[in-house]
Amino acid sequence: MDNKIAFSVTEAAAQLGISRPAFYRLMKQEKDFPCYKVGTRTLIDVESLKAWSARQAQGGENHKQRD
């Protein structure tokens, strides 16, 4: 990663390895998702996204176990 402090939706989706539509669904579903608006743009704080992702990997509150 660069020295960016925020990702666009497209960049954040790519970092998570999901599509943009899936990312938008995730933003709506997750109440603690680290995003904010600047004008009409939705931005995602890089460090907060890393922390959120780590919490999910550790079994975050909405983490679903695979069978």
SEFIZA-3560 file (N, C-alpha, C; in Angstrom, 3 decimals):
REM SEFIZA-3560
<numar><xx>0.834</xx><yy>-1.184</yy><zz>0.000</zz><atom>N</atom></numar>
<numar><xx>0.000</xx><yy>0.000</yy><zz>0.000</zz><atom>CA</atom></numar>
<numar><xx>0.874</xx><yy>1.242</yy><zz>0.000</zz><atom>C</atom></numar>
<numar><xx>0.343</xx><yy>2.271</yy><zz>-0.585</zz><atom>N</atom></numar>
<numar><xx>1.035</xx><yy>3.561</yy><zz>-0.629</zz><atom>CA</atom></numar>
<numar><xx>0.947</xx><yy>4.235</yy><zz>0.730</zz><atom>C</atom></numar>
<numar><xx>1.181</xx><yy>5.534</yy><zz>0.703</zz><atom>N</atom></numar>
<numar><xx>1.007</xx><yy>6.353</yy><zz>1.902</zz><atom>CA</atom></numar>
<numar><xx>-0.388</xx><yy>6.964</yy><zz>1.940</zz><atom>C</atom></numar>
<numar><xx>-1.335</xx><yy>6.304</yy><zz>1.298</zz><atom>N</atom></numar>
<numar><xx>-2.709</xx><yy>6.795</yy><zz>1.269</zz><atom>CA</atom></numar>
<numar><xx>-3.317</xx><yy>6.737</yy><zz>2.653</zz><atom>C</atom></numar>
<numar><xx>-4.187</xx><yy>7.680</yy><zz>2.930</zz><atom>N</atom></numar>
<numar><xx>-4.917</xx><yy>7.639</yy><zz>4.192</zz><atom>CA</atom></numar>
<numar><xx>-6.347</xx><yy>7.146</yy><zz>3.983</zz><atom>C</atom></numar>
<numar><xx>-6.805</xx><yy>7.149</yy><zz>2.719</zz><atom>N</atom></numar>
<numar><xx>-8.161</xx><yy>6.680</yy><zz>2.432</zz><atom>CA</atom></numar>
<numar><xx>-8.212</xx><yy>6.036</yy><zz>1.052</zz><atom>C</atom></numar>
<numar><xx>-9.081</xx><yy>5.036</yy><zz>0.938</zz><atom>N</atom></numar>
<numar><xx>-9.339</xx><yy>4.366</yy><zz>-0.329</zz><atom>CA</atom></numar>
<numar><xx>-10.659</xx><yy>4.839</yy><zz>-0.895</zz><atom>C</atom></numar>
<numar><xx>-10.767</xx><yy>4.805</yy><zz>-2.208</zz><atom>N</atom></numar>
<numar><xx>-12.071</xx><yy>4.942</yy><zz>-2.852</zz><atom>CA</atom></numar>
<numar><xx>-12.783</xx><yy>3.601</yy><zz>-2.684</zz><atom>C</atom></numar>
<numar><xx>-14.044</xx><yy>3.537</yy><zz>-3.028</zz><atom>N</atom></numar>
<numar><xx>-14.789</xx><yy>2.282</yy><zz>-2.948</zz><atom>CA</atom></numar>
<numar><xx>-14.126</xx><yy>1.228</yy><zz>-3.833</zz><atom>C</atom></numar>
<numar><xx>-13.730</xx><yy>1.610</yy><zz>-5.030</zz><atom>N</atom></numar>
<numar><xx>-13.091</xx><yy>0.670</yy><zz>-5.952</zz><atom>CA</atom></numar>
<numar><xx>-11.794</xx><yy>0.127</yy><zz>-5.371</zz><atom>C</atom></numar>
<numar><xx>-10.974</xx><yy>0.999</yy><zz>-4.789</zz><atom>N</atom></numar>
<numar><xx>-9.708</xx><yy>0.567</yy><zz>-4.199</zz><atom>CA</atom></numar>
<numar><xx>-9.926</xx><yy>-0.331</yy><zz>-2.990</zz><atom>C</atom></numar>
<numar><xx>-10.871</xx><yy>0.030</yy><zz>-2.133</zz><atom>N</atom></numar>
<numar><xx>-11.142</xx><yy>-0.770</yy><zz>-0.942</zz><atom>CA</atom></numar>
<numar><xx>-11.685</xx><yy>-2.146</yy><zz>-1.319</zz><atom>C</atom></numar>
<numar><xx>-12.574</xx><yy>-2.183</yy><zz>-2.300</zz><atom>N</atom></numar>
<numar><xx>-13.109</xx><yy>-3.470</yy><zz>-2.760</zz><atom>CA</atom></numar>
<numar><xx>-11.978</xx><yy>-4.343</yy><zz>-3.291</zz><atom>C</atom></numar>
<numar><xx>-11.065</xx><yy>-3.756</yy><zz>-4.045</zz><atom>N</atom></numar>
<numar><xx>-9.928</xx><yy>-4.511</yy><zz>-4.571</zz><atom>CA</atom></numar>
<numar><xx>-9.049</xx><yy>-5.038</yy><zz>-3.438</zz><atom>C</atom></numar>
<numar><xx>-8.838</xx><yy>-4.231</yy><zz>-2.401</zz><atom>N</atom></numar>
<numar><xx>-8.032</xx><yy>-4.667</yy><zz>-1.259</zz><atom>CA</atom></numar>
<numar><xx>-8.665</xx><yy>-5.862</yy><zz>-0.555</zz><atom>C</atom></numar>
<numar><xx>-9.991</xx><yy>-5.890</yy><zz>-0.496</zz><atom>N</atom></numar>
<numar><xx>-10.696</xx><yy>-7.000</yy><zz>0.155</zz><atom>CA</atom></numar>
<numar><xx>-10.934</xx><yy>-8.173</yy><zz>-0.792</zz><atom>C</atom></numar>
<numar><xx>-10.694</xx><yy>-7.946</yy><zz>-2.088</zz><atom>N</atom></numar>
<numar><xx>-10.888</xx><yy>-9.007</yy><zz>-3.070</zz><atom>CA</atom></numar>
<numar><xx>-12.344</xx><yy>-9.285</yy><zz>-3.389</zz><atom>C</atom></numar>
<numar><xx>-13.166</xx><yy>-8.222</yy><zz>-3.326</zz><atom>N</atom></numar>
<numar><xx>-14.591</xx><yy>-8.368</yy><zz>-3.632</zz><atom>CA</atom></numar>
<numar><xx>-14.986</xx><yy>-7.338</yy><zz>-4.697</zz><atom>C</atom></numar>
<numar><xx>-16.176</xx><yy>-7.514</yy><zz>-5.262</zz><atom>N</atom></numar>
<numar><xx>-16.660</xx><yy>-6.591</yy><zz>-6.289</zz><atom>CA</atom></numar>
<numar><xx>-17.180</xx><yy>-5.302</yy><zz>-5.651</zz><atom>C</atom></numar>
<numar><xx>-17.324</xx><yy>-4.265</yy><zz>-6.458</zz><atom>N</atom></numar>
<numar><xx>-17.894</xx><yy>-3.011</yy><zz>-5.950</zz><atom>CA</atom></numar>
<numar><xx>-19.306</xx><yy>-3.203</yy><zz>-5.410</zz><atom>C</atom></numar>
<numar><xx>-20.194</xx><yy>-3.920</yy><zz>-6.149</zz><atom>N</atom></numar>
<numar><xx>-21.540</xx><yy>-4.135</yy><zz>-5.593</zz><atom>CA</atom></numar>
<numar><xx>-21.505</xx><yy>-4.885</yy><zz>-4.256</zz><atom>C</atom></numar>
<numar><xx>-20.627</xx><yy>-5.860</yy><zz>-4.135</zz><atom>N</atom></numar>
<numar><xx>-20.499</xx><yy>-6.589</yy><zz>-2.870</zz><atom>CA</atom></numar>
<numar><xx>-19.998</xx><yy>-5.662</yy><zz>-1.771</zz><atom>C</atom></numar>
<numar><xx>-19.097</xx><yy>-4.750</yy><zz>-2.125</zz><atom>N</atom></numar>
<numar><xx>-18.582</xx><yy>-3.799</yy><zz>-1.150</zz><atom>CA</atom></numar>
<numar><xx>-19.689</xx><yy>-2.868</yy><zz>-0.656</zz><atom>C</atom></numar>
<numar><xx>-20.519</xx><yy>-2.370</yy><zz>-1.569</zz><atom>N</atom></numar>
<numar><xx>-21.637</xx><yy>-1.511</yy><zz>-1.169</zz><atom>CA</atom></numar>
<numar><xx>-22.608</xx><yy>-2.262</yy><zz>-0.253</zz><atom>C</atom></numar>
<numar><xx>-22.866</xx><yy>-3.540</yy><zz>-0.552</zz><atom>N</atom></numar>
<numar><xx>-23.736</xx><yy>-4.340</yy><zz>0.329</zz><atom>CA</atom></numar>
<numar><xx>-23.103</xx><yy>-4.471</yy><zz>1.709</zz><atom>C</atom></numar>
<numar><xx>-21.805</xx><yy>-4.706</yy><zz>1.745</zz><atom>N</atom></numar>
<numar><xx>-21.087</xx><yy>-4.825</yy><zz>3.007</zz><atom>CA</atom></numar>
<numar><xx>-21.188</xx><yy>-3.540</yy><zz>3.824</zz><atom>C</atom></numar>
<numar><xx>-21.029</xx><yy>-2.391</yy><zz>3.157</zz><atom>N</atom></numar>
<numar><xx>-21.132</xx><yy>-1.106</yy><zz>3.850</zz><atom>CA</atom></numar>
<numar><xx>-22.510</xx><yy>-0.940</yy><zz>4.486</zz><atom>C</atom></numar>
<numar><xx>-23.548</xx><yy>-1.372</yy><zz>3.787</zz><atom>N</atom></numar>
<numar><xx>-24.908</xx><yy>-1.239</yy><zz>4.319</zz><atom>CA</atom></numar>
<numar><xx>-25.165</xx><yy>-2.210</yy><zz>5.464</zz><atom>C</atom></numar>
<numar><xx>-24.604</xx><yy>-3.401</yy><zz>5.382</zz><atom>N</atom></numar>
<numar><xx>-24.863</xx><yy>-4.439</yy><zz>6.379</zz><atom>CA</atom></numar>
<numar><xx>-24.089</xx><yy>-4.232</yy><zz>7.676</zz><atom>C</atom></numar>
<numar><xx>-22.883</xx><yy>-3.748</yy><zz>7.581</zz><atom>N</atom></numar>
<numar><xx>-22.002</xx><yy>-3.627</yy><zz>8.745</zz><atom>CA</atom></numar>
<numar><xx>-22.141</xx><yy>-2.262</yy><zz>9.403</zz><atom>C</atom></numar>
<numar><xx>-22.670</xx><yy>-2.216</yy><zz>10.609</zz><atom>N</atom></numar>
<numar><xx>-22.894</xx><yy>-0.930</yy><zz>11.266</zz><atom>CA</atom></numar>
<numar><xx>-21.597</xx><yy>-0.235</yy><zz>11.677</zz><atom>C</atom></numar>
<numar><xx>-20.516</xx><yy>-1.005</yy><zz>11.852</zz><atom>N</atom></numar>
<numar><xx>-19.241</xx><yy>-0.397</yy><zz>12.259</zz><atom>CA</atom></numar>
<numar><xx>-18.242</xx><yy>-0.272</yy><zz>11.106</zz><atom>C</atom></numar>
<numar><xx>-18.754</xx><yy>-0.295</yy><zz>9.879</zz><atom>N</atom></numar>
<numar><xx>-17.853</xx><yy>-0.250</yy><zz>8.732</zz><atom>CA</atom></numar>
<numar><xx>-17.189</xx><yy>1.131</yy><zz>8.624</zz><atom>C</atom></numar>
<numar><xx>-15.869</xx><yy>1.176</yy><zz>8.433</zz><atom>N</atom></numar>
<numar><xx>-15.105</xx><yy>2.431</yy><zz>8.483</zz><atom>CA</atom></numar>
<numar><xx>-15.160</xx><yy>3.253</yy><zz>7.194</zz><atom>C</atom></numar>
<numar><xx>-16.297</xx><yy>3.877</yy><zz>6.915</zz><atom>N</atom></numar>
<numar><xx>-16.393</xx><yy>4.711</yy><zz>5.713</zz><atom>CA</atom></numar>
<numar><xx>-16.996</xx><yy>6.067</yy><zz>6.070</zz><atom>C</atom></numar>
<numar><xx>-16.737</xx><yy>7.027</yy><zz>5.210</zz><atom>N</atom></numar>
<numar><xx>-17.284</xx><yy>8.371</yy><zz>5.412</zz><atom>CA</atom></numar>
<numar><xx>-17.440</xx><yy>9.053</yy><zz>4.062</zz><atom>C</atom></numar>
<numar><xx>-18.217</xx><yy>10.115</yy><zz>4.041</zz><atom>N</atom></numar>
<numar><xx>-18.485</xx><yy>10.861</yy><zz>2.811</zz><atom>CA</atom></numar>
<numar><xx>-17.693</xx><yy>12.157</yy><zz>2.796</zz><atom>C</atom></numar>
<numar><xx>-17.178</xx><yy>12.478</yy><zz>1.627</zz><atom>N</atom></numar>
<numar><xx>-16.581</xx><yy>13.786</yy><zz>1.356</zz><atom>CA</atom></numar>
<numar><xx>-17.283</xx><yy>14.264</yy><zz>0.093</zz><atom>C</atom></numar>
<numar><xx>-18.227</xx><yy>15.165</yy><zz>0.277</zz><atom>N</atom></numar>
<numar><xx>-19.070</xx><yy>15.561</yy><zz>-0.845</zz><atom>CA</atom></numar>
<numar><xx>-19.904</xx><yy>14.358</yy><zz>-1.259</zz><atom>C</atom></numar>
<numar><xx>-19.786</xx><yy>13.974</yy><zz>-2.520</zz><atom>N</atom></numar>
<numar><xx>-20.527</xx><yy>12.806</yy><zz>-3.005</zz><atom>CA</atom></numar>
<numar><xx>-19.687</xx><yy>11.537</yy><zz>-2.989</zz><atom>C</atom></numar>
<numar><xx>-18.409</xx><yy>11.665</yy><zz>-2.677</zz><atom>N</atom></numar>
<numar><xx>-17.507</xx><yy>10.497</yy><zz>-2.666</zz><atom>CA</atom></numar>
<numar><xx>-17.565</xx><yy>9.766</yy><zz>-1.335</zz><atom>C</atom></numar>
<numar><xx>-17.539</xx><yy>8.457</yy><zz>-1.418</zz><atom>N</atom></numar>
<numar><xx>-17.431</xx><yy>7.629</yy><zz>-0.228</zz><atom>CA</atom></numar>
<numar><xx>-15.972</xx><yy>7.207</yy><zz>-0.114</zz><atom>C</atom></numar>
<numar><xx>-15.384</xx><yy>7.460</yy><zz>1.041</zz><atom>N</atom></numar>
<numar><xx>-13.989</xx><yy>7.096</yy><zz>1.279</zz><atom>CA</atom></numar>
<numar><xx>-13.907</xx><yy>6.144</yy><zz>2.463</zz><atom>C</atom></numar>
<numar><xx>-12.876</xx><yy>5.322</yy><zz>2.448</zz><atom>N</atom></numar>
<numar><xx>-12.668</xx><yy>4.336</yy><zz>3.495</zz><atom>CA</atom></numar>
<numar><xx>-11.276</xx><yy>4.546</yy><zz>4.066</zz><atom>C</atom></numar>
<numar><xx>-11.201</xx><yy>4.810</yy><zz>5.362</zz><atom>N</atom></numar>
<numar><xx>-9.929</xx><yy>5.032</yy><zz>6.026</zz><atom>CA</atom></numar>
<numar><xx>-9.094</xx><yy>3.748</yy><zz>5.965</zz><atom>C</atom></numar>
<numar><xx>-7.854</xx><yy>3.865</yy><zz>5.482</zz><atom>N</atom></numar>
<numar><xx>-6.991</xx><yy>2.700</yy><zz>5.273</zz><atom>CA</atom></numar>
<numar><xx>-6.742</xx><yy>1.929</yy><zz>6.566</zz><atom>C</atom></numar>
<numar><xx>-6.315</xx><yy>2.614</yy><zz>7.604</zz><atom>N</atom></numar>
<numar><xx>-6.003</xx><yy>1.935</yy><zz>8.866</zz><atom>CA</atom></numar>
<numar><xx>-7.254</xx><yy>1.330</yy><zz>9.503</zz><atom>C</atom></numar>
<numar><xx>-8.368</xx><yy>2.024</yy><zz>9.408</zz><atom>N</atom></numar>
<numar><xx>-9.618</xx><yy>1.501</yy><zz>9.964</zz><atom>CA</atom></numar>
<numar><xx>-10.087</xx><yy>0.273</yy><zz>9.197</zz><atom>C</atom></numar>
<numar><xx>-9.884</xx><yy>0.259</yy><zz>7.879</zz><atom>N</atom></numar>
<numar><xx>-10.249</xx><yy>-0.909</yy><zz>7.074</zz><atom>CA</atom></numar>
<numar><xx>-9.387</xx><yy>-2.109</yy><zz>7.465</zz><atom>C</atom></numar>
<numar><xx>-8.099</xx><yy>-1.870</yy><zz>7.674</zz><atom>N</atom></numar>
<numar><xx>-7.207</xx><yy>-2.960</yy><zz>8.118</zz><atom>CA</atom></numar>
<numar><xx>-7.673</xx><yy>-3.515</yy><zz>9.460</zz><atom>C</atom></numar>
<numar><xx>-7.997</xx><yy>-2.634</yy><zz>10.403</zz><atom>N</atom></numar>
<numar><xx>-8.443</xx><yy>-3.060</yy><zz>11.725</zz><atom>CA</atom></numar>
<numar><xx>-9.774</xx><yy>-3.805</yy><zz>11.632</zz><atom>C</atom></numar>
<numar><xx>-10.701</xx><yy>-3.307</yy><zz>10.841</zz><atom>N</atom></numar>
<numar><xx>-11.992</xx><yy>-3.966</yy><zz>10.659</zz><atom>CA</atom></numar>
<numar><xx>-11.793</xx><yy>-5.358</yy><zz>10.071</zz><atom>C</atom></numar>
<numar><xx>-10.956</xx><yy>-5.457</yy><zz>9.063</zz><atom>N</atom></numar>
<numar><xx>-10.688</xx><yy>-6.738</yy><zz>8.419</zz><atom>CA</atom></numar>
<numar><xx>-10.070</xx><yy>-7.732</yy><zz>9.405</zz><atom>C</atom></numar>
<numar><xx>-9.147</xx><yy>-7.254</yy><zz>10.223</zz><atom>N</atom></numar>
<numar><xx>-8.511</xx><yy>-8.110</yy><zz>11.225</zz><atom>CA</atom></numar>
<numar><xx>-9.542</xx><yy>-8.617</yy><zz>12.240</zz><atom>C</atom></numar>
<numar><xx>-10.464</xx><yy>-7.740</yy><zz>12.656</zz><atom>N</atom></numar>
<numar><xx>-11.517</xx><yy>-8.160</yy><zz>13.592</zz><atom>CA</atom></numar>
<numar><xx>-12.392</xx><yy>-9.241</yy><zz>12.967</zz><atom>C</atom></numar>
<numar><xx>-12.704</xx><yy>-9.090</yy><zz>11.689</zz><atom>N</atom></numar>
<numar><xx>-13.528</xx><yy>-10.086</yy><zz>11.002</zz><atom>CA</atom></numar>
<numar><xx>-12.794</xx><yy>-11.417</yy><zz>10.915</zz><atom>C</atom></numar>
<numar><xx>-11.502</xx><yy>-11.365</yy><zz>10.657</zz><atom>N</atom></numar>
<numar><xx>-10.697</xx><yy>-12.582</yy><zz>10.559</zz><atom>CA</atom></numar>
<numar><xx>-10.592</xx><yy>-13.285</yy><zz>11.915</zz><atom>C</atom></numar>
<numar><xx>-10.690</xx><yy>-12.517</yy><zz>12.990</zz><atom>N</atom></numar>
<numar><xx>-10.612</xx><yy>-13.075</yy><zz>14.335</zz><atom>CA</atom></numar>
<numar><xx>-11.970</xx><yy>-13.542</yy><zz>14.850</zz><atom>C</atom></numar>
<numar><xx>-12.990</xx><yy>-13.480</yy><zz>13.989</zz><atom>N</atom></numar>
<numar><xx>-14.320</xx><yy>-13.925</yy><zz>14.411</zz><atom>CA</atom></numar>
<numar><xx>-15.180</xx><yy>-12.787</yy><zz>14.889</zz><atom>C</atom></numar>
<numar><xx>-15.143</xx><yy>-11.659</yy><zz>14.159</zz><atom>N</atom></numar>
<numar><xx>-15.948</xx><yy>-10.484</yy><zz>14.494</zz><atom>CA</atom></numar>
<numar><xx>-17.412</xx><yy>-10.828</yy><zz>14.669</zz><atom>C</atom></numar>
<numar><xx>-18.176</xx><yy>-9.892</yy><zz>15.164</zz><atom>N</atom></numar>
<numar><xx>-19.567</xx><yy>-10.156</yy><zz>15.553</zz><atom>CA</atom></numar>
<numar><xx>-20.410</xx><yy>-10.687</yy><zz>14.401</zz><atom>C</atom></numar>
<numar><xx>-20.111</xx><yy>-10.306</yy><zz>13.162</zz><atom>N</atom></numar>
<numar><xx>-20.899</xx><yy>-10.781</yy><zz>12.022</zz><atom>CA</atom></numar>
<numar><xx>-20.166</xx><yy>-11.846</yy><zz>11.222</zz><atom>C</atom></numar>
<numar><xx>-19.093</xx><yy>-12.381</yy><zz>11.792</zz><atom>N</atom></numar>
<numar><xx>-18.286</xx><yy>-13.392</yy><zz>11.111</zz><atom>CA</atom></numar>
<numar><xx>-19.055</xx><yy>-14.708</yy><zz>11.040</zz><atom>C</atom></numar>
<numar><xx>-19.133</xx><yy>-15.285</yy><zz>9.865</zz><atom>N</atom></numar>
<numar><xx>-19.827</xx><yy>-16.543</yy><zz>9.700</zz><atom>CA</atom></numar>
<numar><xx>-18.804</xx><yy>-17.657</yy><zz>9.501</zz><atom>C</atom></numar>
<numar><xx>-18.968</xx><yy>-18.713</yy><zz>10.238</zz><atom>N</atom></numar>
<numar><xx>-18.079</xx><yy>-19.864</yy><zz>10.116</zz><atom>CA</atom></numar>
<numar><xx>-18.469</xx><yy>-20.666</yy><zz>8.874</zz><atom>C</atom></numar>
<numar><xx>-17.469</xx><yy>-21.186</yy><zz>8.186</zz><atom>N</atom></numar>
<numar><xx>-17.721</xx><yy>-22.058</yy><zz>7.040</zz><atom>CA</atom></numar>
<numar><xx>-17.936</xx><yy>-23.476</yy><zz>7.523</zz><atom>C</atom></numar>
<numar><xx>-18.816</xx><yy>-24.197</yy><zz>6.843</zz><atom>N</atom></numar>
<numar><xx>-19.054</xx><yy>-25.610</yy><zz>7.212</zz><atom>CA</atom></numar>
<numar><xx>-17.997</xx><yy>-26.497</yy><zz>6.618</zz><atom>C</atom></numar>
//
